[in-house]
Amino acid sequence: MSKLSKLDAIIQEKTKVIFRKFPNGEVIALFPELPGTNDITTCLNYMHNGQHGSGKATLDGTIKVQLLECVNLFKELTAIGYNLTVVTRISYQMDQKRIAAIRACNTVPSDNVNNYLP
């Protein structure tokens, strides 16, 4: 199985999502099990403006969102193919699944980057 196929398989299963919002009211969807970059502290995220991106999985600078505030973003994500399970907190197991996905794609976790520098 290719590196891309492994990541596609992860996305096709139920995708855990955490909805949060910034103080300005913009809602963000964080995918705690999906890598954002090869940095193990990042996860994939999605917003109406900007679409997919990556950011720290720690949710810094965001606040809890009410159910009605995330309905439109939920519908947008399911319309583009996500099969979502909404969760409210990041768990250790979610972090470990994201790290495993990074390793499956043969990226270099940030805590080991010095081992790969010339």
C-alpha positions in Angstrom: 0.0 0.0 0.0 1.4 3.4 -0.9 1.9 6.2 1.6 -0.9 8.2 0.1 -3.2 5.2 0.1 -2.6 4.7 3.8 -3.6 8.3 4.5 -6.7 8.0 2.3 -7.7 4.9 4.2 -7.5 6.8 7.5 -9.7 9.6 6.0 -12.4 7.2 4.6 -13.2 5.7 8.0 -15.1 7.7 10.7 -13.1 10.9 11.2 -13.1 12.4 14.6 -13.7 16.1 14.6 -13.6 18.7 17.4 -15.5 22.0 16.7 -14.1 25.1 18.4 -14.3 28.8 17.7 -12.0 31.8 17.9 -13.0 34.8 20.0 -14.0 36.6 16.8 -16.7 33.9 16.3 -15.1 31.9 13.4 -15.7 28.2 13.8 -12.9 25.7 13.1 -13.0 22.0 12.8 -10.0 20.1 14.1 -9.2 16.6 13.1 -7.1 15.3 16.1 -6.2 12.0 14.5 -5.1 13.4 11.2 -1.6 15.0 10.8 -1.4 18.6 9.9 2.4 18.6 9.0 5.2 16.3 9.9 5.3 18.0 13.3 3.6 15.6 15.8 2.0 18.5 17.6 -0.1 19.6 14.6 -3.3 18.3 13.2 -5.4 18.9 10.1 -8.1 21.6 10.4 -10.8 23.1 8.3 -12.6 26.5 8.2 -15.1 28.1 5.8 -12.5 30.7 4.9 -9.3 29.1 3.9 -10.6 25.5 3.8 -8.0 22.9 4.9 -4.9 23.9 6.9 -2.9 22.7 9.9 -2.3 24.0 13.3 -1.5 23.0 16.9 -3.7 20.2 18.2 -3.8 21.9 21.6 -6.7 24.2 20.6 -4.9 27.3 21.9 -6.8 30.5 21.4 -10.2 28.8 20.9 -13.3 28.5 23.0 -16.1 25.9 23.3 -18.6 26.1 20.4 -22.4 25.6 20.8 -24.0 23.0 18.6 -25.9 25.4 16.4 -22.7 27.3 15.7 -21.1 24.4 14.0 -24.0 23.0 12.0 -23.0 24.7 8.7 -19.4 23.6 8.9 -20.5 20.1 9.8 -22.7 20.0 6.7 -19.9 21.5 4.5 -17.5 18.7 5.7 -20.0 15.9 5.1 -20.7 17.3 1.6 -17.1 17.0 0.6 -16.9 13.4 1.8 -16.1 13.3 5.5 -17.8 10.7 7.6 -17.7 12.5 11.0 -17.8 11.6 14.6 -18.0 14.7 16.8 -15.8 14.6 20.0 -15.2 17.3 22.5 -11.7 16.6 23.7 -8.4 15.3 22.4 -7.3 12.0 24.0 -4.0 10.3 24.3 -5.2 7.6 21.8 -6.1 10.3 19.2 -2.6 11.8 19.6 -1.1 8.3 19.1 -3.1 7.6 16.0 -2.0 11.0 14.5 1.7 10.2 15.3 1.2 6.7 13.7 -0.2 8.3 10.6 2.8 10.6 10.3 5.2 7.6 10.7 3.1 5.7 8.1 3.8 8.5 5.6 7.5 8.3 6.4 7.6 11.9 7.6 10.1 12.9 10.3 8.5 13.7 13.7 9.7 17.1 15.0 11.2 15.5 18.1 13.6 13.5 15.9 14.4 16.1 13.2 18.0 16.6 14.4 18.7 12.9 13.7 17.9 13.5 10.0 19.8 16.8 9.4 23.1 16.6 7.5 
